[in-house]
Amino acid sequence: MLKTPIARGVALATLGATLAIPTMAQAAFVDDSKVNLELRNFYFNGDNRDESATPASSKDEEWAQGFILRAESGYTEGTVGFGVDALGLLGVKLDSSRNRTGTGLLPIDSNGTAPDEYSELGLTAKAKVSNTVLKIGTLEPKNMAVARSDSRLLPQTFKGGQIISNEIKGLTLDAGYLTEVNQRNDSHYEDITASLNGGSLGGGEIDNLIFAGASYKLLDNLTGSYYFSNLEEAYKQHSFNLVHVQPLGNDQSLKTDLRYARSTDDGSSDVDNKAYGAMFTYSVSGHSFGLGYQEMKGDTGFAYVGGGTDPYLVNYVMIGADFAKADEESWQARYDYNFAAMGIPGLTFMTRYVTGDNFGANGRGKEWERDTDIGYVFQEGALKNLGVKWRNGTYRSNIDREVDQNRLIVSYTIPLM
């Protein structure tokens, strides 16, 4: 596998960074380094259930092989430690055609077909002082303000800078400045976009994303978080989160996840939204029973970074319905089971149902989604650590396209260093 062009590129980039550091400082840099290669085979089948649609839009079906090579160095010795990370991404088409594109697994050329392959090489310079790390270059942020998506063949990445500090016990500080995004099925960076759920920009041009936040462990079982974000010309947003886990004895617990976000206009936009969310999960002996509620208030729906980025909402689910349109109310019922509780470690099951209404013209819009995941990771033998997951989803709406969808994902990670 290391003979692929993208693998060679990552290896050479990391080696070059190592050679550029004085020999005396290389020990920790090399000894703490990690390199692994993830192989991800992804089959995607979507039936859009639209009898009036052309063949090009009635079905999405593609099959592809992904290679994700991650190289993370340690840090040089001294008060300020320096390092470099590299991310090599390669997607290879196994099956596709002009009338079945649109799955998000592969790019689409100007002639409407998917290329045979696409790739990207990302480099990140990093510096560490005590328990504070600064990274500049290719980033994969995952927080309340912006969360990169990894639900297709290759992960979404950003360019910019981010600093995370853990100097105070229980407190994490996080701030960043993002300038460009590389989508999950693309090989080049582009300007960041916005998903405004009914809002508009009024001709404004989106610039960069700025965010800053903190997460603090208030008690052993209670964590509070706050983030501010500003997608220039699109929106400003204040996000709050409280997570409490109450042990109930005898392998039981109750988790409470409360969320609130206030989004307002910026520049030429008309964003105005208050998003409320709550998820309660009772767990016992491998079983988890969840009940969620989400409500939108204001002139527009929930605003977040566009292009497939995951919004921080309790009812954001598989097929793309975020249940976050203006004035929408939605409920979720979820059940998970970990078969390790009955002696089958590695086997997991999840199913959920989400229904939303009170949106659209005269508040008559309705939609619902049902998802099921079954996954297994081999625990021993020649296939140890090989993961297989089947995802099935159904989406129905009285104002939007209806979808039946299946995804089959086989993944295996090889540690190389």
C-alpha positions as CSV (number, residue, x, y, z in Angstrom):
1,M,0.0,0.0,0.0
2,L,2.9,2.4,0.7
3,K,3.6,2.4,-3.1
4,T,0.6,4.6,-3.8
5,P,1.5,8.2,-4.8
6,I,-0.2,9.8,-1.9
7,A,1.5,7.4,0.6
8,R,4.9,8.2,-0.8
9,G,4.1,11.9,-0.6
10,V,3.2,11.7,3.1
11,A,6.3,9.6,3.9
12,L,8.6,12.0,2.1
13,A,7.0,15.1,3.7
14,T,7.4,13.6,7.1
15,L,10.9,12.5,6.5
16,G,11.8,16.0,5.2
17,A,10.5,17.6,8.3
18,T,12.4,15.2,10.5
19,L,15.7,15.9,8.7
20,A,15.1,19.6,9.0
21,I,15.3,19.4,12.8
22,P,18.6,19.4,14.6
23,T,19.8,15.9,15.5
24,M,19.9,16.6,19.2
25,A,16.2,17.4,19.3
26,Q,15.1,14.5,17.2
27,A,14.8,11.8,19.8
28,A,11.3,12.7,21.2
29,F,10.2,13.8,17.7
30,V,10.8,10.3,16.3
31,D,10.1,8.2,19.4
32,D,6.7,9.6,19.9
33,S,5.7,9.5,16.2
34,K,2.7,7.5,15.0
35,V,1.9,6.4,11.4
36,N,-1.2,4.4,10.4
37,L,-3.0,3.6,7.2
38,E,-6.8,3.2,7.2
39,L,-8.3,1.2,4.4
40,R,-12.0,2.2,3.9
41,N,-14.2,0.4,1.4
42,F,-17.5,2.2,0.9
43,Y,-20.7,1.1,-1.0
44,F,-23.5,3.7,-1.2
45,N,-27.0,3.1,-2.6
46,G,-29.6,5.8,-2.5
47,D,-33.1,5.5,-4.0
48,N,-34.7,8.9,-4.3
49,R,-38.2,7.5,-4.9
50,D,-39.2,10.2,-7.4
51,E,-41.2,8.8,-10.3
52,S,-41.0,12.2,-12.1
53,A,-37.2,12.5,-11.8
54,T,-34.8,11.9,-14.6
55,P,-32.5,8.8,-14.4
56,A,-29.7,11.2,-13.4
57,S,-31.5,12.2,-10.2
58,S,-33.6,9.2,-9.3
59,K,-30.8,7.0,-8.0
60,D,-27.4,7.5,-6.3
61,E,-25.1,4.5,-6.3
62,E,-21.3,4.3,-6.2
63,W,-18.6,2.0,-4.8
64,A,-15.1,3.3,-3.9
65,Q,-11.9,2.4,-2.0
66,G,-10.4,5.0,0.3
67,F,-6.8,5.2,1.7
68,I,-6.2,7.5,4.7
69,L,-2.6,7.7,5.8
70,R,-1.9,9.7,9.0
71,A,1.6,10.5,10.2
72,E,1.9,12.3,13.5
73,S,5.3,13.3,14.9
74,G,6.3,13.8,18.5
75,Y,7.7,17.1,19.6
76,T,11.3,18.3,19.7
77,E,12.9,18.8,23.1
78,G,13.0,22.2,24.9
79,T,10.6,24.7,26.4
80,V,8.8,25.0,23.0
81,G,8.5,21.7,21.2
82,F,8.0,21.6,17.4
83,G,6.5,18.9,15.3
84,V,4.7,18.2,12.0
85,D,1.7,16.0,11.0
86,A,0.8,14.8,7.5
87,L,-2.5,13.5,6.2
88,G,-2.6,11.6,2.9
89,L,-6.0,11.0,1.3
90,L,-6.6,8.8,-1.8
91,G,-10.0,7.8,-3.2
92,V,-10.3,5.2,-6.0
93,K,-13.5,4.6,-8.0
94,L,-14.6,1.0,-8.2
95,D,-18.1,1.5,-9.7
96,S,-20.0,4.6,-10.8
97,S,-21.8,6.0,-13.9
98,R,-23.1,9.3,-15.2
99,N,-26.6,8.7,-14.0
100,R,-25.7,7.4,-10.5
101,T,-23.4,10.1,-9.1
102,G,-24.2,12.3,-6.2
103,T,-23.4,10.0,-3.3
104,G,-20.7,12.2,-1.9
105,L,-18.1,9.4,-2.2
106,L,-16.5,10.7,-5.5
107,P,-16.1,14.0,-7.2
108,I,-18.1,14.8,-10.4
109,D,-16.2,16.1,-13.4
110,S,-17.5,18.7,-15.8
111,N,-18.9,16.0,-18.1
112,G,-21.0,14.5,-15.3
113,T,-18.9,11.4,-14.5
114,A,-16.7,10.5,-11.6
115,P,-12.9,10.4,-12.1
116,D,-11.0,7.2,-11.6
117,E,-9.2,8.6,-8.5
118,Y,-8.7,11.8,-6.4
119,S,-6.2,12.6,-3.7
120,E,-5.0,15.3,-1.3
121,L,-1.9,15.8,0.8
122,G,-2.2,17.9,3.9
123,L,0.6,19.1,6.2
124,T,0.3,20.6,9.6
125,A,3.0,22.4,11.6
126,K,2.6,22.3,15.4
127,A,4.2,23.8,18.5
128,K,3.7,22.8,22.1
129,V,4.3,24.7,25.3
130,S,3.4,22.8,28.5
131,N,-0.1,21.6,27.8
132,T,-0.9,24.1,25.1
133,V,-0.7,23.1,21.4
134,L,-0.8,25.4,18.3
135,K,-1.5,23.9,14.9
136,I,-1.3,25.6,11.5
137,G,-2.1,24.1,8.2
138,T,-4.5,21.2,7.6
139,L,-7.0,20.8,10.4
140,E,-9.8,18.5,11.4
141,P,-11.8,20.5,14.0
142,K,-14.5,18.7,16.0
143,N,-16.3,21.1,18.4
144,M,-19.6,22.9,18.9
145,A,-18.7,25.7,16.5
146,V,-17.5,23.5,13.6
147,A,-17.2,19.7,13.2
148,R,-15.6,18.2,10.2
149,S,-17.6,15.4,8.7
150,D,-16.2,11.8,8.3
151,S,-19.3,10.0,7.1
152,R,-18.1,9.3,3.5
153,L,-15.1,7.7,1.9
154,L,-12.6,10.4,3.0
155,P,-12.8,13.0,5.8
156,Q,-13.5,16.7,5.3
157,T,-10.6,19.0,6.2
158,F,-9.9,22.7,6.7
159,K,-7.0,25.1,6.4
160,G,-6.2,27.5,9.1
161,G,-4.9,27.7,12.7
162,Q,-6.1,26.3,16.0
163,I,-4.9,26.4,19.5
164,I,-6.0,24.1,22.3
165,S,-4.9,24.6,25.9
166,N,-5.3,22.3,28.9
167,E,-3.2,24.2,31.5
168,I,-5.9,24.2,34.2
169,K,-7.2,20.8,35.4
170,G,-10.7,20.2,34.0
171,L,-10.6,23.2,31.7
172,T,-10.1,23.1,27.9
173,L,-9.7,26.3,25.9
174,D,-10.1,26.1,22.1
175,A,-9.8,28.9,19.5
176,G,-9.3,28.8,15.7
177,Y,-9.3,30.7,12.4
178,L,-10.3,28.7,9.3
179,T,-9.9,30.1,5.8
180,E,-10.7,27.2,3.4
181,V,-12.3,23.8,3.3
182,N,-11.6,20.6,1.3
183,Q,-14.9,18.7,1.0
184,R,-15.2,14.9,1.6
185,N,-15.3,14.1,-2.1
186,D,-12.8,16.7,-3.4
187,S,-9.1,17.2,-4.0
188,H,-8.8,20.9,-3.7
189,Y,-9.6,23.7,-1.2
190,E,-12.3,26.2,-1.7
191,D,-14.0,29.1,0.2
192,I,-16.1,28.1,3.2
193,T,-19.9,28.2,2.6
194,A,-22.9,28.4,4.9
195,S,-26.0,26.4,5.5
196,L,-28.6,28.9,6.7
197,N,-31.8,26.9,6.6
198,G,-34.0,29.4,4.9
199,G,-31.8,32.5,5.6
200,S,-30.1,34.4,2.9
201,L,-26.9,36.4,2.4
202,G,-28.3,39.2,0.3
203,G,-25.4,39.2,-2.1
204,G,-22.6,39.2,0.6
205,E,-19.5,37.0,0.1
206,I,-18.5,34.7,2.9
207,D,-15.0,35.2,4.3
208,N,-13.5,33.2,7.1
209,L,-14.6,31.4,10.2
210,I,-13.4,32.5,13.7
211,F,-14.3,30.5,16.8
212,A,-13.4,30.4,20.5
213,G,-14.7,28.3,23.3
214,A,-14.2,26.6,26.6
215,S,-15.2,23.3,28.2
216,Y,-15.0,23.0,32.0
217,K,-15.6,20.0,34.2
218,L,-17.8,21.6,36.9
219,L,-18.3,18.4,38.8
220,D,-17.0,14.8,38.4
221,N,-20.2,14.0,36.4
222,L,-21.1,17.5,35.0
223,T,-19.4,19.4,32.1
224,G,-20.3,22.8,30.8
225,S,-19.2,24.2,27.4
226,Y,-19.5,27.5,25.6
227,Y,-18.4,28.5,22.1
228,F,-18.6,31.7,20.1
229,S,-18.3,31.5,16.3
230,N,-18.5,34.1,13.5
231,L,-18.7,33.0,9.8
232,E,-18.0,36.4,8.4
233,E,-20.9,37.9,6.3
234,A,-23.1,34.9,7.3
235,Y,-23.8,34.6,11.0
236,K,-22.6,35.1,14.6
237,Q,-23.4,32.3,17.0
238,H,-23.3,31.6,20.8
239,S,-23.5,27.9,21.7
240,F,-24.0,26.4,25.2
241,N,-23.9,22.8,26.3
242,L,-24.4,21.0,29.7
243,V,-23.7,17.3,29.9
244,H,-24.5,15.4,33.2
245,V,-24.1,11.6,33.8
246,Q,-25.8,10.3,36.9
247,P,-24.7,6.8,38.0
248,L,-27.7,4.8,39.2
249,G,-26.0,1.7,40.4
250,N,-26.0,-1.9,39.1
251,D,-24.5,-0.9,35.8
252,Q,-27.0,1.8,35.2
253,S,-26.7,5.5,34.4
254,L,-28.8,8.5,33.1
255,K,-27.1,11.0,30.7
256,T,-28.6,14.4,30.2
257,D,-27.4,16.5,27.2
258,L,-28.8,20.0,27.1
259,R,-28.0,22.4,24.2
260,Y,-28.8,26.0,23.2
261,A,-27.5,28.2,20.4
262,R,-28.3,31.7,19.4
263,S,-27.6,32.7,15.8
264,T,-27.8,36.2,14.5
265,D,-27.1,38.0,11.2
266,D,-23.6,39.2,10.2
267,G,-22.8,41.4,7.2
268,S,-25.6,41.2,4.6
269,S,-27.4,38.1,6.0
270,D,-30.8,37.9,7.7
271,V,-30.1,35.0,10.1
272,D,-32.2,34.9,13.3
273,N,-32.5,31.7,15.2
274,K,-32.7,30.2,18.6
275,A,-32.1,26.4,18.7
276,Y,-33.0,24.3,21.8
277,G,-32.0,20.7,22.2
278,A,-32.2,18.0,24.8
279,M,-31.2,14.3,24.8
280,F,-31.8,12.0,27.7
281,T,-30.2,8.5,27.6
282,Y,-30.8,5.7,30.2
283,S,-28.2,2.9,30.0
284,V,-28.3,-0.5,31.6
285,S,-26.4,-3.7,31.0
286,G,-25.5,-3.0,27.3
287,H,-28.9,-1.3,26.5
288,S,-29.3,2.4,25.9
289,F,-32.7,4.1,25.6
290,G,-32.7,7.7,24.4
291,L,-35.3,10.4,24.0
292,G,-34.5,13.7,22.3
293,Y,-36.3,17.0,21.7
294,Q,-35.3,19.9,19.4
295,E,-37.0,23.2,18.7
296,M,-36.3,26.1,16.4
297,K,-37.4,29.7,17.1
298,G,-36.9,32.8,15.0
299,D,-37.3,34.0,11.5
300,T,-34.8,31.5,10.0
301,G,-33.6,28.0,10.8
302,F,-30.3,26.9,12.4
303,A,-27.1,28.3,10.8
304,Y,-23.9,26.4,10.4
305,V,-20.9,25.8,8.1
306,G,-22.1,24.3,4.9
307,G,-20.7,21.6,2.6
308,G,-21.4,18.6,4.7
309,T,-20.1,19.8,8.0
310,D,-21.9,18.2,11.0
311,P,-24.0,20.8,12.9
312,Y,-24.1,20.5,16.7
313,L,-27.7,19.4,17.0
314,V,-29.3,16.5,18.8
315,N,-31.5,15.6,15.9
316,Y,-28.9,15.8,13.1
317,V,-29.0,12.3,11.6
318,M,-27.9,10.1,8.7
319,I,-29.5,11.1,5.4
320,G,-29.0,14.9,5.9
321,A,-32.2,16.0,7.6
322,D,-31.1,18.3,10.4
323,F,-34.7,18.9,11.5
324,A,-33.6,22.6,12.0
325,K,-35.9,24.6,9.7
326,A,-37.5,27.8,10.9
327,D,-40.1,27.0,13.7
328,E,-39.6,23.3,13.4
329,E,-40.2,21.0,16.4
330,S,-38.8,17.5,16.4
331,W,-38.6,14.4,18.6
332,Q,-36.2,11.5,18.6
333,A,-36.5,8.0,20.0
334,R,-33.2,5.9,20.0
335,Y,-32.1,2.5,21.1
336,D,-28.5,1.1,21.2
337,Y,-27.3,-2.3,22.3
338,N,-23.7,-3.4,22.8
339,F,-23.5,-7.2,22.5
340,A,-20.4,-7.3,24.7
341,A,-22.9,-7.5,27.5
342,M,-24.0,-11.0,26.3
343,G,-20.5,-12.2,25.5
344,I,-20.1,-11.0,21.9
345,P,-17.6,-8.1,22.0
346,G,-17.3,-6.0,18.9
347,L,-21.0,-6.3,17.8
348,T,-23.2,-3.2,18.1
349,F,-26.7,-2.2,17.1
350,M,-28.4,1.2,16.9
351,T,-31.9,2.3,15.7
352,R,-33.6,5.6,15.9
353,Y,-36.7,7.5,14.7
354,V,-36.9,11.2,14.3
355,T,-40.1,13.2,13.4
356,G,-40.5,16.9,12.8
357,D,-43.3,19.3,12.0
358,N,-44.6,22.9,12.2
359,F,-42.4,24.3,9.5
360,G,-42.9,25.6,5.9
361,A,-45.9,27.3,4.5
362,N,-48.6,27.8,7.2
363,G,-46.6,25.4,9.4
364,R,-47.8,22.3,7.6
365,G,-44.4,20.8,6.8
366,K,-43.8,17.3,8.1
367,E,-40.8,15.0,7.9
368,W,-39.4,11.9,9.5
369,E,-36.4,9.6,9.4
370,R,-35.6,6.1,10.5
371,D,-32.0,4.9,10.8
372,T,-30.5,1.5,11.7
373,D,-26.8,0.7,12.1
374,I,-25.3,-2.8,12.7
375,G,-21.5,-3.0,13.1
376,Y,-19.0,-5.6,14.0
377,V,-15.2,-5.4,14.7
378,F,-13.4,-8.7,14.6
379,Q,-11.7,-9.3,18.0
380,E,-9.2,-12.0,17.1
381,G,-7.7,-14.2,14.4
382,A,-6.5,-13.2,10.9
383,L,-9.3,-10.5,10.6
384,K,-8.6,-8.9,14.0
385,N,-9.6,-5.2,14.0
386,L,-11.4,-5.4,10.6
387,G,-14.7,-3.5,10.9
388,V,-17.9,-4.0,9.0
389,K,-20.9,-1.7,9.2
390,W,-24.2,-1.6,7.5
391,R,-26.3,1.6,7.7
392,N,-29.9,1.8,6.5
393,G,-32.0,4.9,6.4
394,T,-35.5,6.0,5.3
395,Y,-36.5,9.7,5.0
396,R,-40.0,10.9,4.2
397,S,-41.4,14.4,3.8
398,N,-44.5,16.2,2.5
399,I,-42.4,19.0,1.0
400,D,-39.1,17.4,0.0
401,R,-37.7,14.5,-1.9
402,E,-38.1,11.1,-0.2
403,V,-35.1,8.8,0.1
404,D,-34.3,5.1,0.9
405,Q,-30.6,4.6,1.6
406,N,-28.1,1.8,2.3
407,R,-24.4,2.1,3.1
408,L,-21.9,-0.7,3.6
409,I,-18.6,0.2,5.0
410,V,-15.6,-2.1,5.6
411,S,-12.6,-0.6,7.3
412,Y,-9.2,-1.8,8.5
413,T,-6.4,0.3,10.1
414,I,-2.8,-0.8,9.8
415,P,-0.3,0.6,12.3
416,L,2.9,1.4,10.4
417,M,5.0,3.0,13.2
